[in-house]
């Protein structure tokens, strides 16, 4: 069995691992149970009753958290002309076209979010093998292929996160930092939960949200009662 550190053992004493908590109470507990000295990220995992082997049950999308994630994101935009100016005015860190494509083809990936106008996707598509595995490829489903580049940049800077089901039907997503007030974490959590509920595939059968677990980067998982959302 893996060795459990003293700090982690102390964190486990802060709650009952078999109890399903109300979301607000779980956020209070995740703050208390965070063992690290740095400002840990608070993450939530939803285990959904979907079968990702079927295309119509693969969830993928984006949502803007009301209080952000506590992390500053570096945003790159593929655009030309007026749309490039719009992106720069909105606060994009990198704006360009062929020059950025060549730079990325050379191995550079110094950004967290990539946005592109639809007319640029023919060029950006050449970067699929580089950006795809890193989750950086612009995609209409996540709002990163759009002519509304100003709004997209502001959303990315302001707390927009993307989500998708993994092979096991689980959605993992950050909802803030341990330093956030518990109320803000709860509101971010509820925004994500509501988004996933609305995204329920029509073909999904049985219980949709099977389990929910919230944890900090280095802390133990705390179970949330699915019935409370």
The 8 nearest C-alpha neighbors of each residue, nearest first, counted from 0:
[[1, 2, 3, 4, 8, 7, 5, 219],
 [2, 0, 3, 4, 7, 8, 5, 219],
 [1, 3, 0, 4, 5, 7, 8, 6],
 [4, 2, 1, 7, 5, 8, 6, 0],
 [3, 5, 7, 6, 8, 2, 9, 1],
 [6, 4, 8, 7, 9, 3, 10, 34],
 [7, 5, 9, 8, 4, 34, 10, 35],
 [6, 8, 10, 4, 9, 5, 11, 34],
 [9, 7, 5, 11, 10, 6, 4, 3],
 [10, 8, 6, 12, 7, 11, 5, 13],
 [9, 11, 32, 7, 12, 8, 13, 6],
 [12, 10, 8, 9, 13, 14, 7, 219],
 [11, 13, 9, 10, 14, 8, 15, 32],
 [12, 14, 11, 10, 32, 28, 31, 9],
 [15, 13, 12, 11, 16, 28, 221, 10],
 [16, 14, 17, 18, 13, 12, 11, 221],
 [15, 17, 18, 14, 221, 222, 11, 220],
 [18, 16, 15, 19, 222, 14, 221, 20],
 [17, 19, 15, 16, 20, 222, 14, 223],
 [20, 18, 224, 223, 222, 17, 21, 221],
 [21, 19, 223, 224, 25, 18, 222, 22],
 [20, 22, 24, 23, 223, 224, 25, 227],
 [23, 21, 25, 24, 223, 20, 26, 185],
 [24, 22, 26, 25, 185, 21, 27, 182],
 [25, 23, 27, 21, 26, 22, 20, 28],
 [24, 26, 22, 28, 27, 23, 20, 29],
 [27, 25, 29, 23, 181, 28, 24, 22],
 [26, 28, 24, 25, 30, 181, 29, 31],
 [27, 29, 25, 31, 30, 26, 32, 24],
 [30, 28, 32, 26, 31, 27, 214, 25],
 [29, 31, 28, 177, 27, 33, 32, 26],
 [32, 30, 28, 29, 33, 27, 13, 10],
 [31, 33, 10, 29, 30, 28, 34, 13],
 [32, 34, 218, 30, 31, 215, 35, 29],
 [35, 33, 6, 32, 218, 7, 10, 217],
 [36, 34, 37, 33, 217, 39, 38, 218],
 [35, 37, 38, 34, 39, 33, 217, 177],
 [38, 36, 35, 39, 34, 177, 40, 33],
 [39, 37, 177, 178, 176, 40, 36, 35],
 [38, 40, 216, 177, 176, 215, 37, 41],
 [39, 41, 176, 216, 215, 175, 177, 42],
 [42, 40, 215, 176, 175, 214, 173, 174],
 [43, 41, 173, 214, 172, 213, 174, 215],
 [42, 44, 213, 172, 212, 171, 173, 214],
 [43, 45, 171, 212, 170, 211, 213, 46],
 [46, 44, 211, 170, 169, 210, 47, 171],
 [47, 45, 169, 210, 209, 168, 208, 211],
 [48, 46, 208, 207, 49, 209, 168, 169],
 [47, 49, 207, 206, 208, 209, 203, 205],
 [50, 48, 47, 203, 56, 168, 51, 207],
 [49, 51, 52, 56, 53, 168, 48, 57],
 [52, 50, 57, 53, 56, 168, 166, 49],
 [51, 53, 50, 54, 56, 166, 57, 55],
 [54, 52, 51, 56, 55, 50, 57, 49],
 [53, 55, 56, 57, 52, 51, 50, 58],
 [54, 56, 53, 57, 200, 202, 51, 58],
 [57, 55, 54, 53, 51, 200, 49, 50],
 [58, 56, 51, 54, 55, 164, 59, 53],
 [59, 57, 163, 164, 56, 60, 198, 162],
 [60, 58, 163, 162, 57, 164, 140, 61],
 [59, 61, 141, 140, 162, 161, 163, 58],
 [60, 62, 161, 141, 160, 162, 159, 63],
 [61, 63, 159, 160, 64, 161, 191, 60],
 [62, 64, 159, 158, 160, 65, 154, 61],
 [63, 65, 67, 187, 158, 66, 159, 62],
 [66, 64, 67, 187, 63, 186, 158, 190],
 [67, 65, 64, 183, 187, 68, 158, 175],
 [158, 68, 66, 64, 69, 157, 65, 175],
 [67, 69, 175, 70, 158, 174, 176, 173],
 [70, 68, 175, 67, 176, 71, 158, 66],
 [69, 71, 68, 72, 67, 158, 175, 176],
 [70, 72, 69, 156, 73, 68, 157, 158],
 [73, 71, 111, 156, 74, 70, 155, 112],
 [72, 74, 110, 111, 92, 112, 75, 71],
 [75, 73, 112, 91, 92, 110, 113, 111],
 [74, 76, 93, 113, 94, 92, 91, 112],
 [77, 75, 114, 94, 115, 113, 78, 93],
 [76, 78, 115, 96, 95, 94, 114, 116],
 [79, 77, 83, 82, 95, 116, 96, 76],
 [80, 78, 83, 82, 81, 96, 95, 77],
 [81, 79, 83, 82, 84, 78, 85, 95],
 [80, 82, 84, 83, 85, 79, 78, 86],
 [81, 83, 85, 84, 80, 79, 78, 86],
 [84, 82, 79, 78, 86, 80, 81, 85],
 [83, 85, 81, 87, 82, 86, 88, 80],
 [86, 84, 82, 88, 83, 87, 149, 81],
 [87, 85, 149, 89, 83, 84, 88, 91],
 [88, 86, 84, 91, 90, 89, 85, 83],
 [87, 89, 85, 86, 90, 84, 91, 149],
 [90, 88, 86, 149, 87, 91, 152, 153],
 [89, 91, 87, 88, 92, 86, 152, 153],
 [92, 90, 87, 74, 86, 93, 89, 75],
 [93, 91, 74, 75, 73, 90, 94, 87],
 [92, 94, 75, 91, 76, 74, 95, 87],
 [95, 93, 76, 75, 77, 83, 91, 78],
 [94, 96, 77, 99, 78, 98, 76, 79],
 [95, 97, 77, 98, 99, 78, 100, 79],
 [98, 96, 100, 99, 101, 95, 122, 77],
 [97, 99, 101, 96, 100, 102, 95, 103],
 [100, 98, 102, 101, 97, 96, 95, 103],
 [99, 101, 97, 103, 102, 98, 104, 96],
 [102, 100, 104, 98, 99, 103, 97, 105],
 [101, 103, 99, 105, 100, 104, 107, 98],
 [104, 102, 107, 105, 106, 100, 101, 108],
 [103, 105, 101, 106, 102, 100, 126, 107],
 [104, 106, 102, 103, 107, 101, 100, 108],
 [105, 107, 103, 104, 108, 102, 129, 101],
 [108, 106, 103, 109, 102, 105, 104, 110],
 [109, 107, 110, 103, 106, 130, 111, 102],
 [108, 110, 107, 111, 73, 103, 75, 74],
 [109, 111, 73, 108, 74, 112, 75, 113],
 [110, 112, 73, 72, 74, 113, 109, 135],
 [113, 111, 74, 110, 135, 75, 73, 114],
 [112, 114, 75, 137, 76, 135, 74, 136],
 [115, 113, 143, 76, 137, 144, 77, 75],
 [116, 114, 77, 144, 76, 78, 119, 143],
 [115, 117, 145, 146, 144, 119, 118, 78],
 [118, 116, 119, 120, 144, 145, 115, 146],
 [117, 119, 116, 120, 121, 115, 78, 122],
 [120, 118, 117, 116, 121, 122, 123, 115],
 [121, 119, 123, 122, 117, 124, 118, 115],
 [120, 122, 124, 119, 123, 118, 125, 117],
 [121, 123, 120, 124, 119, 125, 100, 97],
 [124, 122, 120, 125, 126, 121, 119, 100],
 [125, 123, 126, 121, 122, 127, 120, 136],
 [124, 126, 123, 127, 122, 121, 128, 100],
 [127, 125, 124, 129, 123, 128, 130, 104],
 [128, 126, 131, 130, 129, 124, 125, 136],
 [129, 127, 126, 131, 130, 132, 125, 124],
 [128, 130, 126, 127, 131, 132, 133, 104],
 [129, 131, 135, 136, 133, 127, 132, 128],
 [130, 132, 127, 136, 134, 133, 128, 129],
 [133, 131, 134, 130, 129, 128, 135, 127],
 [134, 132, 130, 131, 135, 129, 136, 128],
 [133, 135, 131, 132, 136, 130, 137, 112],
 [134, 136, 130, 133, 113, 131, 112, 137],
 [135, 137, 130, 131, 134, 138, 127, 113],
 [138, 136, 143, 114, 144, 113, 115, 135],
 [137, 139, 143, 144, 140, 141, 136, 142],
 [138, 140, 144, 142, 141, 143, 137, 145],
 [141, 139, 138, 60, 142, 59, 61, 143],
 [142, 140, 60, 61, 139, 143, 138, 161],
 [143, 141, 139, 140, 144, 145, 138, 151],
 [142, 144, 114, 137, 138, 141, 139, 145],
 [145, 143, 139, 115, 138, 116, 137, 142],
 [146, 144, 116, 147, 117, 143, 148, 115],
 [145, 147, 116, 148, 117, 144, 82, 115],
 [148, 146, 145, 149, 150, 151, 116, 82],
 [147, 149, 151, 146, 150, 86, 152, 145],
 [150, 148, 86, 89, 152, 151, 85, 147],
 [149, 151, 153, 152, 148, 147, 154, 89],
 [152, 150, 148, 154, 149, 153, 155, 147],
 [153, 151, 155, 149, 154, 150, 148, 156],
 [152, 154, 156, 150, 155, 151, 157, 89],
 [153, 155, 157, 151, 159, 156, 152, 150],
 [156, 154, 159, 152, 153, 157, 158, 151],
 [157, 155, 153, 154, 72, 158, 152, 71],
 [158, 156, 154, 155, 153, 67, 159, 63],
 [67, 159, 157, 64, 63, 68, 155, 156],
 [158, 160, 63, 155, 154, 62, 64, 157],
 [161, 159, 61, 62, 63, 158, 162, 64],
 [160, 162, 61, 60, 141, 62, 159, 163],
 [161, 163, 60, 59, 61, 170, 172, 160],
 [164, 162, 59, 58, 170, 165, 60, 161],
 [163, 165, 170, 168, 169, 58, 57, 166],
 [164, 166, 168, 167, 169, 163, 170, 51],
 [167, 165, 168, 51, 164, 169, 52, 50],
 [168, 166, 165, 169, 51, 164, 50, 46],
 [167, 169, 164, 165, 47, 166, 49, 51],
 [170, 168, 46, 164, 165, 45, 167, 47],
 [169, 171, 164, 45, 44, 163, 162, 165],
 [172, 170, 44, 43, 169, 45, 42, 162],
 [171, 173, 42, 43, 162, 174, 170, 44],
 [174, 172, 42, 41, 175, 43, 68, 40],
 [173, 175, 68, 42, 187, 41, 188, 184],
 [176, 174, 68, 41, 69, 173, 40, 184],
 [175, 177, 40, 41, 178, 179, 39, 69],
 [176, 178, 30, 179, 39, 38, 41, 40],
 [177, 179, 176, 38, 180, 30, 39, 175],
 [180, 178, 177, 176, 181, 183, 184, 175],
 [179, 181, 182, 183, 184, 178, 177, 27],
 [180, 182, 184, 26, 183, 27, 185, 179],
 [181, 183, 185, 180, 184, 186, 23, 26],
 [184, 182, 186, 185, 180, 181, 187, 66],
 [183, 185, 181, 187, 182, 186, 188, 175],
 [186, 184, 188, 182, 183, 187, 23, 181],
 [185, 187, 183, 189, 188, 184, 190, 182],
 [188, 186, 184, 190, 64, 185, 189, 174],
 [189, 187, 185, 191, 186, 190, 184, 192],
 [188, 190, 192, 186, 191, 187, 193, 185],
 [191, 189, 187, 193, 188, 192, 186, 194],
 [190, 192, 194, 188, 189, 193, 195, 187],
 [191, 193, 189, 195, 194, 190, 188, 196],
 [194, 192, 196, 190, 195, 191, 189, 197],
 [195, 193, 191, 197, 192, 196, 198, 190],
 [194, 196, 198, 192, 197, 193, 191, 199],
 [197, 195, 193, 198, 199, 194, 192, 208],
 [196, 198, 194, 195, 199, 193, 192, 200],
 [197, 199, 195, 196, 200, 194, 58, 193],
 [198, 200, 196, 197, 201, 195, 203, 207],
 [201, 199, 202, 203, 56, 198, 55, 58],
 [200, 202, 203, 199, 204, 56, 55, 198],
 [201, 203, 200, 204, 56, 55, 199, 49],
 [204, 202, 200, 49, 201, 48, 56, 205],
 [205, 203, 202, 206, 48, 207, 49, 201],
 [206, 204, 207, 48, 203, 49, 208, 209],
 [205, 207, 48, 208, 209, 204, 47, 203],
 [206, 208, 48, 47, 209, 205, 203, 49],
 [209, 207, 47, 210, 206, 48, 46, 225],
 [208, 210, 47, 46, 207, 206, 48, 225],
 [209, 211, 46, 208, 45, 225, 212, 47],
 [212, 210, 45, 223, 44, 222, 46, 225],
 [211, 213, 222, 44, 221, 43, 220, 223],
 [214, 212, 43, 221, 220, 42, 44, 222],
 [215, 213, 220, 42, 41, 219, 218, 29],
 [214, 216, 41, 218, 40, 217, 39, 33],
 [217, 215, 39, 40, 218, 41, 214, 42],
 [218, 216, 215, 35, 34, 33, 219, 39],
 [217, 219, 215, 33, 214, 216, 34, 32],
 [220, 218, 214, 221, 11, 217, 10, 215],
 [219, 221, 214, 213, 212, 222, 218, 215],
 [220, 222, 213, 212, 214, 219, 25, 223],
 [223, 221, 212, 19, 211, 20, 220, 213],
 [224, 222, 20, 19, 211, 212, 21, 22],
 [223, 225, 19, 226, 20, 227, 21, 222],
 [226, 224, 227, 228, 223, 210, 208, 211],
 [225, 227, 224, 228, 223, 208, 21, 19],
 [228, 226, 225, 224, 21, 22, 223, 20],
 [227, 226, 225, 192, 189, 224, 193, 22]]
